[in-house]
Each structure stands twice: as C-alpha cells, then as structure tokens.
Amino acid sequence: MWKLTLLVSLMLPFVTSCALGSNPTAQAPALAPVQAQTRIVDTSCDWVKAIYLVAADVDAISPFLAREIDDHNKAGVQHCGWGSPSSK
C-alpha cells in the first residue's frame, strides 16, 4: 500500500501540471525593450587642486615634471575655472 501512495504522491505534480498547463498556441506577451542611458558625472573639480611649487622645488624637478605640472594647472584653469596659478 505504501508503494501505491508513494507512486501517486510522486506522479500527482506531473499530472496536475499537464491539466493546468497553458495553451501551447498562445503567444507570450512581448516585453518592452529596456532603454539604458549612461550619465557621466564629473566630480574631478571637487577633489583635484592646482599644484603650487616653492622656490626650492623649482630647482629640484626635471623639465618633464615641470611641463606636466604646467599642463595640469592649465587644464584646471580651463576645465574647472581655477584662477591662474601664477596669480596666487
């Protein structure tokens, strides 16, 4: 008797799923496409500051580093609206 009970309890989900299944010819509703939009928020002006050198630094740095610092400061003046580093 327990074998019959086990067989019925195991087969019951399969039988009911066939009886309660959906119409095979019915179409699933079409999902609307997802529109992804990228928004770029530039916060570099909040944490990047101009580089100022003291007289002792000027003699100690290479010409390449001096050019890099000058380019950094010019970009900050143009992009972030810093005052000209030479005016400070």
C-alpha angles and dihedrals in degrees: 000000000000090000091057091048091050092048093050093046091050095046096043096081091050094049094047093046090057092047094047096039122126126256106280092213094053116105121230113241113263115250119229113248116255114245110211117195125189119215118192116208113191110205097162093109088061095061107019116085136182119273115236123191130205122218093263091056094052093064094043102053128081122246089248092056090046089054091048092051091048091050090048092052093045091051090051091051091050100039105030102027096243117168114255108281091226091060093063 
